[in-house]
């Protein structure tokens, strides 16, 4: 069944409709039926749910409009149609009368002026009950010939008058079918919007209620049903004060002011409500209110925080966050962008603090797995057994204190994303073997479990050590080395990046001054020379820490060379100078143990600052175990 139906009151009009629809390339079903038969046919077409627009003419069109809830396009009577009927009527002689609707009668004035003849006219108030009265009025006014539609012409013959039917020509049918096509397109668009709105309302997580200007409910979605206990069919049409009195939606009909984030109780459920007025031409014509279950919001927020931000399973840095203009850095960024486009394993070399993790973040965000998780783990920060359970997870009861239900490992959490294994050179040989299996087989097994879990992850590894040398010394597995060293990327140390030191220093200095809400300080020429001459063993991390100290300690508008040296620990701090000069005269100058402890503490704190607080790296540099470092720090706190 075509979307457009043409119900013609007579066969000639149907013939023209078929011809025109073919010429316009429109799919139109054409029928012949008039008045009540046409209306009954229209009802049948509407029930079949295929017809969308009906085209008809005259009284038949008017009756169809009363019979169906579909748009009806009336074939217009044009000037050519009336002119044709006029010349036929002139053959009968005598005055010519016409009875029709206001649109047709009003359009006769210009035709009368052209013809130099005045018609006897009668304006019908409707197209059915008034026809007989109209013909009688024309006869009494002296009309001998009546031109009009089929019903008017037939009634004129009943009164003994000659009559000519005004037929619709091709031009009128073209106009009607084009209008029907336009109406069909609008109807389709409205139907699409209605279906979209219905889908939004039905599947939204929020309860949604809409009111008209009288405060009666016009929209009541399934979530609103669940929250209120009312069915939509019972709620729609009722005043909102009867259905959900606590919602207070109707108040906005008077105030016209939005109310957001209001806490309400609907039944036994606490919700957050947002109420917004619908304003048309500066008049409030309705209200839309949305409700969200507070417990659901809290649960969702907790889930998002726990699974993303809380666990750090999102990449935070893109290539735009990597600052620097040196050729060495630009080459590293260029290579990293190339590596991001593929999914091969990447091994990143670089000194401590040079920015290896930032590159890993950027590679992930620029690659095809950007929408997946990014999981980072420092292999040097955890003991072997703890690192194993973190990487591979464990089953319930795997060991004393194991979480009920077990725990997924980081490889599982990185599924369809990227896992970043920082300081992989510190991993024990036993764990290296397990990681190799993941890379080769794409599967893991939790501790204490016998179930194989497939995983699809991209591995980015990083190290500050010479893995090739470690392989020769049998300190790192050769097979794992070649498996992770598919693509390699070397991050240049800060001392090789020239003026990037100053660019980064200014950036960090401004950042920390803003955080501390202090005026931004500037670097003096002498300070910049100090920064450029320093070797930066801790690289960007050390530079960042230095700038934080300067932002915190500097009281002048300009940073001097001595400020930089003190921030780097190259100048004696005041307390150390006091020690060397005897201090306050309490015997510290002769207390060798006291001086050693203070100097040792100063050295530990400086190395910790250079490593960004990384105790494992600080212990390595100082040549002591992490336990010894921890004991000395603990002893320092006791003495504080």
SVG drawing of the C-alpha trace seen along z (x, -y; Angstrom):
<svg xmlns="http://www.w3.org/2000/svg" viewBox="-37 -45 122 71">
<polyline fill="none" stroke="black" stroke-width="0.4" points="0.0,0.0 1.3,-3.4 1.7,-6.2 -0.5,-8.6 -4.1,-7.7 -6.0,-9.7 -9.8,-9.3 -11.4,-11.0 -15.1,-11.8 -15.2,-11.0 -13.3,-8.9 -11.9,-11.8 -10.1,-13.2 -8.8,-9.7 -7.4,-9.4 -5.6,-12.7 -4.2,-11.7 -2.8,-8.5 -1.1,-10.4 0.3,-13.1 1.6,-10.7 3.5,-8.8 5.0,-12.0 6.1,-13.1 7.5,-9.7 5.2,-9.4 3.8,-6.2 0.0,-6.9 -2.9,-4.6 -5.9,-6.1 -9.5,-5.2 -12.9,-6.5 -15.5,-7.1 -17.5,-10.1 -19.1,-11.6 -20.1,-8.9 -18.5,-6.1 -15.3,-8.0 -15.4,-8.6 -15.9,-4.9 -13.1,-4.0 -10.8,-6.4 -11.6,-4.7 -10.6,-1.3 -7.3,-2.7 -6.5,-4.3 -7.1,-1.0 -4.7,0.8 -2.0,-1.5 -0.3,-2.0 -1.8,-5.1 -0.3,-8.3 -1.9,-11.1 -5.2,-11.3 -6.0,-13.5 -9.6,-14.2 -11.8,-17.0 -14.9,-19.0 -17.5,-17.6 -15.8,-14.2 -12.6,-15.7 -14.6,-17.4 -16.4,-14.2 -13.1,-12.3 -11.6,-15.0 -14.4,-14.2 -14.0,-10.4 -10.2,-9.8 -7.4,-11.1 -5.1,-11.5 -4.0,-14.7 -6.3,-15.3 -5.3,-17.5 -8.1,-19.1 -7.6,-19.4 -7.9,-23.2 -10.2,-24.9 -7.9,-27.1 -8.6,-30.0 -8.3,-27.8 -10.8,-25.4 -13.4,-28.1 -12.7,-29.7 -13.2,-26.4 -16.6,-26.0 -17.5,-29.6 -17.2,-29.2 -19.2,-26.1 -21.9,-27.9 -22.0,-30.8 -23.5,-28.3 -26.7,-28.2 -27.0,-32.0 -28.4,-33.9 -26.7,-35.1 -24.2,-32.7 -24.3,-31.8 -21.7,-30.0 -22.0,-28.7 -18.8,-27.6 -16.6,-28.0 -15.1,-31.4 -11.6,-30.7 -13.2,-30.1 -15.6,-33.0 -13.0,-35.5 -10.8,-34.4 -13.4,-35.3 -12.9,-39.1 -9.8,-39.1 -11.5,-36.8 -14.5,-39.0 -12.3,-42.0 -10.6,-40.1 -13.9,-38.9 -15.8,-42.1 -18.7,-40.1 -20.1,-39.8 -21.1,-36.4 -24.1,-35.9 -22.3,-34.5 -23.2,-32.7 -20.7,-31.8 -21.2,-28.4 -20.6,-28.2 -19.9,-24.5 -19.8,-22.0 -22.8,-19.9 -25.8,-21.3 -25.7,-24.7 -25.7,-23.6 -29.5,-23.5 -29.8,-26.9 -27.1,-28.3 -28.7,-27.1 -32.1,-28.5 -30.4,-31.9 -28.7,-31.9 -32.1,-31.1 -33.9,-33.9 -31.1,-36.3 -31.8,-35.5 -29.1,-33.0 -30.1,-30.7 -26.9,-28.7 -24.9,-27.4 -21.2,-26.4 -19.8,-24.4 -18.6,-21.1 -20.6,-17.9 -22.9,-18.3 -23.7,-21.9 -24.3,-21.1 -26.6,-18.2 -28.6,-20.3 -29.0,-23.1 -30.6,-20.6 -33.1,-19.7 -34.2,-23.3 -34.6,-23.3 -31.4,-25.3 -28.7,-24.5 -25.4,-23.5 -21.8,-22.9 -19.4,-21.0 -16.1,-22.7 -13.6,-20.0 -10.1,-20.0 -7.4,-20.1 -3.9,-18.8 -2.4,-21.9 -4.6,-21.5 -3.8,-17.8 -0.1,-18.6 -0.4,-21.2 -2.4,-18.8 0.0,-15.8 3.1,-18.0 1.4,-19.3 0.6,-15.7 4.3,-14.8 5.4,-17.7 2.9,-16.7 4.1,-13.1 7.7,-14.2 6.7,-16.4 4.7,-13.5 7.6,-11.1 9.9,-13.6 7.4,-14.1 7.0,-10.3 10.8,-9.9 11.0,-12.6 8.1,-11.0 9.8,-7.6 13.1,-9.1 11.4,-10.9 9.6,-7.7 12.9,-5.8 14.5,-8.5 11.7,-8.5 11.4,-4.7 15.1,-3.9 16.3,-6.9 17.7,-6.2 15.8,-9.3 12.2,-9.5 10.6,-12.1 7.3,-13.9 5.9,-16.7 3.0,-19.0 0.8,-21.2 -0.1,-24.8 -2.9,-23.6 -0.6,-21.3 -1.9,-18.1 0.6,-15.3 1.3,-14.8 4.4,-12.6 5.1,-9.9 7.9,-7.5 8.6,-4.0 11.1,-5.2 8.5,-7.6 6.1,-4.7 8.5,-2.7 9.4,-5.5 5.8,-6.6 3.8,-3.4 1.4,-4.9 0.8,-3.5 1.3,-5.9 -2.2,-5.4 -3.6,-6.3 -1.3,-9.2 -1.5,-11.0 -4.3,-13.6 -4.4,-13.9 -3.1,-17.0 0.4,-16.3 -0.8,-17.2 -2.9,-14.0 -0.1,-11.7 3.1,-13.0 2.3,-15.9 5.9,-16.0 7.2,-16.8 5.9,-20.4 6.3,-20.7 3.2,-22.9 4.8,-25.7 7.0,-26.5 3.9,-27.3 3.6,-30.5 7.3,-31.3 8.8,-30.3 12.1,-29.7 14.2,-26.5 14.9,-24.5 17.9,-22.2 19.3,-19.6 16.3,-19.6 16.1,-16.7 12.7,-15.0 11.1,-11.9 8.7,-10.1 7.1,-7.3 10.0,-5.6 12.6,-6.7 14.9,-9.7 15.5,-11.4 17.3,-14.5 14.8,-16.5 15.5,-19.0 12.4,-21.1 12.5,-23.3 9.7,-25.5 8.7,-25.3 8.4,-28.9 6.9,-29.9 6.6,-33.6 7.5,-34.7 4.7,-32.5 5.0,-29.4 3.1,-26.7 4.4,-23.6 7.0,-22.0 9.4,-19.1 10.8,-17.4 13.4,-14.7 14.1,-12.5 17.3,-10.5 17.4,-7.9 20.0,-9.2 21.2,-5.7 21.7,-4.9 23.7,-8.1 25.9,-7.3 26.5,-3.8 27.4,-4.9 29.7,-7.6 31.5,-5.1 31.8,-2.6 33.3,-5.2 35.7,-6.5 36.8,-3.0 37.2,-1.5 38.7,-4.5 40.1,-7.5 40.6,-5.6 42.7,-2.8 44.3,-5.0 43.0,-3.0 42.8,-5.9 45.6,-7.6 46.1,-11.2 48.6,-12.6 48.6,-13.1 51.4,-14.2 50.2,-17.8 51.3,-17.5 54.9,-16.7 56.7,-20.0 60.0,-20.7 61.4,-22.0 64.8,-20.2 65.5,-18.0 66.1,-15.0 62.7,-15.3 60.9,-15.9 62.4,-12.8 61.2,-10.8 57.7,-12.2 57.7,-11.5 58.7,-7.8 56.1,-7.5 53.3,-8.8 54.3,-6.1 54.3,-3.4 50.9,-4.6 49.3,-3.7 50.2,0.0 49.6,2.5 53.1,4.0 54.9,4.1 57.0,1.0 60.1,0.9 60.9,-2.7 64.4,-3.4 65.2,-6.5 66.8,-7.7 64.7,-8.0 62.4,-11.0 62.9,-11.6 59.2,-11.1 58.8,-7.4 55.4,-7.1 54.1,-10.2 55.1,-8.8 53.3,-5.6 50.1,-7.5 50.4,-9.4 51.0,-6.3 47.9,-4.7 45.7,-7.8 46.8,-8.2 46.3,-4.5 43.4,-2.3 42.9,-1.2 42.3,-4.8 38.8,-3.9 40.1,-0.9 41.7,-1.0 45.2,-2.1 46.8,-0.2 50.2,-1.2 52.3,0.7 55.7,0.0 57.5,3.3 60.2,1.9 57.7,0.6 56.3,4.0 57.8,7.2 57.7,10.2 54.7,12.0 52.6,8.8 53.5,7.8 52.5,11.3 49.0,11.1 48.6,7.6 49.5,8.6 47.6,11.9 45.0,11.7 44.0,14.5 41.2,16.9 39.2,17.1 41.1,18.9 44.4,18.7 46.2,17.5 45.4,16.3 43.6,13.0 42.6,13.4 39.5,11.4 36.2,13.4 35.4,14.1 39.0,13.5 40.4,10.5 41.1,9.7 44.7,8.9 46.0,5.9 46.3,7.9 42.5,8.7 41.7,5.1 43.7,4.0 41.7,6.2 41.1,4.5 43.5,1.7 47.1,1.1 49.2,2.2 52.3,0.2 55.1,2.2 57.4,-0.5 60.9,0.6 60.5,4.0 64.2,4.6 63.5,5.0 61.1,7.9 62.2,11.3 63.0,14.1 60.0,16.1 57.6,13.3 59.4,12.6 58.4,16.1 54.8,15.5 54.7,12.2 56.3,13.9 53.4,16.5 50.9,13.7 52.6,12.0 52.9,15.3 49.6,17.0 47.3,14.1 46.0,15.7 46.6,15.6 45.8,17.8 45.0,16.3 47.0,17.4 45.4,20.5 43.1,21.1 43.2,23.6 41.0,21.6 42.6,20.0 41.4,16.4 42.1,15.0 43.3,11.4 43.9,9.0 46.3,6.3 49.0,4.1 52.2,4.1 54.3,1.0 57.4,1.6 59.9,-0.9 63.3,-0.7 66.3,-2.9 68.6,0.1 70.6,1.7 68.5,4.8 70.8,6.1 73.7,6.1 71.4,7.7 70.6,10.5 74.3,11.1 74.7,11.2 71.7,13.6 69.9,11.1 67.0,10.8 65.4,13.4 66.6,13.3 63.2,14.6 61.2,11.9 63.7,9.2 63.2,10.0 59.4,10.3 59.1,6.8 61.7,5.1 59.7,5.2 59.6,1.4 62.0,-0.6 61.9,-4.2 64.7,-6.2 63.7,-9.2 66.6,-11.8 67.8,-12.9 67.1,-16.5 70.8,-17.5 70.8,-16.7 67.7,-18.8 69.3,-22.2 66.9,-25.1 64.0,-22.7 65.3,-23.0 64.3,-26.7 61.0,-26.0 60.0,-23.4 61.3,-25.4 59.1,-28.4 56.2,-26.1 56.6,-24.4 57.4,-27.6 54.2,-29.2 52.2,-26.1 53.3,-26.0 53.0,-29.7 49.4,-29.5 48.8,-26.5 50.3,-28.3 48.4,-31.5 51.6,-33.5 52.8,-36.0 54.6,-34.4 58.4,-34.7 60.9,-35.1 64.2,-33.5 67.2,-35.8 69.9,-35.4 72.2,-34.0 69.5,-31.5 69.0,-30.3 72.8,-29.8 72.7,-27.6 69.8,-25.6 71.5,-25.1 74.9,-24.1 73.4,-21.6 73.5,-17.9 70.0,-17.0 70.6,-13.4 66.9,-13.2 65.8,-14.7 62.3,-16.3 61.2,-14.9 64.1,-16.7 63.5,-19.9 59.8,-19.9 60.8,-19.4 63.3,-22.2 60.7,-24.6 58.2,-23.6 60.9,-24.5 61.6,-27.8 57.9,-28.7 57.5,-27.9 60.7,-29.5 61.5,-32.4 60.3,-35.7 61.6,-38.0 60.1,-38.7 63.2,-37.2 64.9,-33.9 68.6,-34.3 71.4,-31.9 71.9,-31.2 68.1,-30.4 68.6,-27.8 71.7,-26.3 69.9,-26.0 66.9,-24.4 69.2,-21.9 71.0,-21.3 74.3,-22.6 74.6,-25.4 74.8,-24.6 71.5,-25.0 71.5,-27.4 71.3,-24.6 74.4,-22.9 76.3,-26.2 75.4,-26.6 76.8,-23.1 80.1,-23.9 80.5,-27.1 79.6,-25.6 75.9,-26.6 74.4,-27.9 77.4,-27.0 75.8,-23.9 78.6,-21.6 77.3,-20.6 80.6,-21.4 82.2,-18.6 79.3,-16.2 80.5,-14.0 77.6,-11.6 75.1,-14.5 76.8,-16.1 76.9,-12.8 73.2,-12.1 72.2,-15.6 74.4,-15.4 73.1,-11.9 69.5,-13.1 70.3,-16.0 71.7,-13.7 68.8,-11.2 66.2,-14.0 68.1,-15.5 68.3,-12.1 64.6,-11.5 63.8,-14.9 65.8,-14.1 64.0,-10.7 60.6,-12.3 60.0,-10.4 60.9,-7.0 62.4,-5.2 63.5,-2.2 65.5,-4.4 66.8,-6.5 68.1,-3.4 69.8,-2.2 71.6,-5.5 72.6,-5.7 73.9,-2.1 71.7,-0.9 68.7,1.5 65.1,0.1 64.8,1.5 67.8,-0.5 66.5,-3.7 63.1,-3.2 64.7,-2.7 66.8,-5.9 63.7,-7.9 61.7,-6.5 64.5,-7.4 64.5,-10.9 60.8,-11.3 61.2,-10.2 63.9,-12.8 61.8,-15.5"/>
</svg>
